[in-house]
Amino acid sequence: MSLVLRHKPEEASLTLTSDGWCTVSNLLTGLASKGYKINREELDEVVEDNDKKRFQFSDDGKSIRAVQGHSIEVDLKYEVVIPPGILYHGTATRFLDSIKKQGLLKGKRQHVHLSALCDTARTVGSRHGNPIVVPVDAAAMHEEGLSFYLAPNGVWLTDTVPAKYLNLHNLIW
């Protein structure tokens, strides 16, 4: 589901709306066409039990979308919110030299992903190798006009984190 709702909807013959939604019936049909037969009850379980809470249903339950992590252009229509003073970015140590020079870049994704909790960031970083957590001065970024959004699953999103906002003297190994 992550592949088709965040990156390649065409893989399941889906067309997403400009804000990332597709109908549940189209998703189920598209997944089945690729050999992934799942019924609505199973889909409900996947959405409810997903440890990262990556998906959400529309209020009427007829549509579904990913809540963050898109590499395709969608406007999730999240409101700009004031972040906590410090946020954290988990990554692998092998990326640290590049991060020190360039800051945090969104790469192929629409946003840089940050966490309010250090432990969550460490878990994210461990998926990519030997983890390191980089504290981000989100308060200073906000004061200087950079925008933050909060996805329903608690992931903080921003367009970029320039290196000057990274607390490189307090890296968490």
C-alpha positions as CSV (number, residue, x, y, z in Angstrom):
1,M,0.0,0.0,0.0
2,S,2.8,2.4,0.7
3,L,4.1,2.0,-2.8
4,V,0.9,2.8,-4.5
5,L,-0.4,5.5,-2.1
6,R,2.9,7.3,-1.6
7,H,5.1,6.7,-4.7
8,K,3.6,4.8,-7.7
9,P,-0.2,4.7,-7.8
10,E,0.0,3.6,-11.5
11,E,1.4,0.3,-10.2
12,A,-2.1,-0.6,-9.2
13,S,-3.9,1.4,-11.9
14,L,-4.8,4.1,-9.4
15,T,-5.2,7.8,-9.9
16,L,-4.9,9.9,-6.7
17,T,-6.7,13.2,-6.2
18,S,-4.5,16.3,-5.8
19,D,-4.6,15.8,-2.0
20,G,-3.6,12.1,-2.2
21,W,-7.0,10.3,-1.9
22,C,-8.3,7.4,-3.8
23,T,-11.5,5.4,-3.2
24,V,-11.2,2.3,-1.1
25,S,-12.9,0.3,-3.8
26,N,-10.4,1.4,-6.4
27,L,-7.5,0.6,-4.0
28,L,-8.9,-2.9,-3.3
29,T,-9.5,-3.6,-7.0
30,G,-6.0,-2.2,-7.9
31,L,-4.3,-4.3,-5.3
32,A,-6.2,-7.4,-6.4
33,S,-5.1,-6.9,-10.0
34,K,-1.5,-7.2,-8.8
35,G,-2.2,-10.4,-6.8
36,Y,-2.8,-8.8,-3.4
37,K,-6.3,-9.8,-2.6
38,I,-7.5,-8.0,0.5
39,N,-11.0,-7.3,1.7
40,R,-12.3,-4.2,3.4
41,E,-12.1,-5.8,6.9
42,E,-8.5,-6.7,6.3
43,L,-7.8,-3.2,5.0
44,D,-9.4,-1.7,8.2
45,E,-7.0,-3.9,10.3
46,V,-4.0,-2.8,8.2
47,V,-4.8,0.9,8.7
48,E,-5.6,0.5,12.4
49,D,-2.7,-1.8,13.3
50,N,0.0,-0.2,11.2
51,D,2.8,0.7,13.7
52,K,3.6,3.9,11.8
53,K,0.0,4.9,11.3
54,R,0.8,5.7,7.6
55,F,-2.7,5.7,6.3
56,Q,-6.0,7.4,7.0
57,F,-9.6,7.0,5.9
58,S,-11.7,9.9,4.9
59,D,-14.4,10.9,7.3
60,D,-17.0,8.9,5.4
61,G,-14.7,5.9,5.2
62,K,-15.0,5.7,1.4
63,S,-11.5,7.0,0.6
64,I,-8.0,6.3,1.8
65,R,-4.6,8.0,1.6
66,A,-1.1,8.0,3.0
67,V,-0.5,10.7,5.6
68,Q,3.1,11.5,4.8
69,G,6.2,10.2,2.9
70,H,5.0,10.9,-0.6
71,S,7.5,11.1,-3.5
72,I,4.7,12.2,-5.9
73,E,3.2,15.6,-5.9
74,V,0.2,15.8,-3.5
75,D,-1.1,18.7,-1.4
76,L,-2.2,17.1,1.9
77,K,-3.6,20.4,3.0
78,Y,-2.1,20.4,6.4
79,E,-2.2,23.6,8.3
80,V,1.1,25.3,9.3
81,V,1.6,24.7,13.0
82,I,4.1,25.9,15.6
83,P,6.6,23.2,16.4
84,P,8.1,22.3,19.7
85,G,11.5,23.9,20.4
86,I,13.5,20.9,19.5
87,L,12.7,18.2,17.0
88,Y,14.9,15.2,16.0
89,H,16.0,13.6,12.8
90,G,17.1,10.0,12.8
91,T,19.5,8.9,10.1
92,A,22.5,6.6,9.6
93,T,26.0,7.8,10.6
94,R,27.2,7.4,7.0
95,F,25.1,10.4,6.0
96,L,26.4,12.7,8.7
97,D,29.2,14.4,6.6
98,S,26.7,15.3,3.9
99,I,24.1,16.5,6.5
100,K,26.8,18.8,8.2
101,K,27.4,20.5,4.8
102,Q,23.9,20.6,3.3
103,G,21.5,20.3,6.2
104,L,18.5,18.0,5.9
105,L,17.2,17.7,2.4
106,K,13.9,16.1,1.4
107,G,15.5,14.2,-1.4
108,K,12.8,12.5,-3.5
109,R,10.2,13.0,-0.8
110,Q,8.0,16.1,-0.4
111,H,9.2,16.9,3.1
112,V,11.9,16.3,5.6
113,H,10.6,14.1,8.4
114,L,11.2,15.0,12.0
115,S,10.1,13.5,15.3
116,A,9.2,15.1,18.6
117,L,10.8,12.1,20.4
118,C,14.5,11.1,20.3
119,D,13.7,7.4,20.6
120,T,11.4,7.5,17.6
121,A,14.1,9.3,15.6
122,R,16.7,6.6,16.7
123,T,14.3,3.9,15.5
124,V,14.0,5.6,12.1
125,G,17.7,6.0,11.8
126,S,18.4,2.4,12.6
127,R,16.5,1.4,9.5
128,H,19.3,2.9,7.4
129,G,22.3,1.6,9.3
130,N,24.2,2.6,12.4
131,P,21.8,5.3,13.8
132,I,22.5,8.8,14.9
133,V,20.0,11.4,16.0
134,V,20.4,15.0,15.0
135,P,18.6,17.6,17.2
136,V,17.0,20.4,15.1
137,D,16.3,23.9,16.5
138,A,12.7,24.0,15.3
139,A,11.9,27.1,17.3
140,A,14.6,29.2,15.5
141,M,13.4,27.8,12.2
142,H,9.9,28.8,13.0
143,E,11.0,32.3,14.2
144,E,12.7,32.8,10.9
145,G,9.6,31.9,8.9
146,L,10.1,28.3,8.0
147,S,6.9,26.3,8.0
148,F,6.1,23.1,9.9
149,Y,3.2,20.7,9.5
150,L,2.1,17.9,11.7
151,A,0.9,14.7,10.0
152,P,-1.9,12.8,11.8
153,N,0.6,10.1,12.8
154,G,2.8,12.5,14.7
155,V,5.5,13.0,12.1
156,W,6.6,16.6,11.8
157,L,7.2,17.8,8.2
158,T,9.1,20.7,6.8
159,D,10.6,21.5,3.4
160,T,14.3,21.6,4.4
161,V,16.4,22.1,7.5
162,P,19.4,24.3,6.7
163,A,22.6,23.2,8.5
164,K,22.6,26.3,10.7
165,Y,19.6,24.8,12.6
166,L,21.2,21.5,13.4
167,N,22.6,21.0,16.9
168,L,25.7,19.2,15.7
169,H,27.4,19.5,19.1
170,N,24.7,17.4,20.7
171,L,24.4,14.5,18.4
172,I,22.8,11.5,20.0
173,W,24.7,8.2,19.2
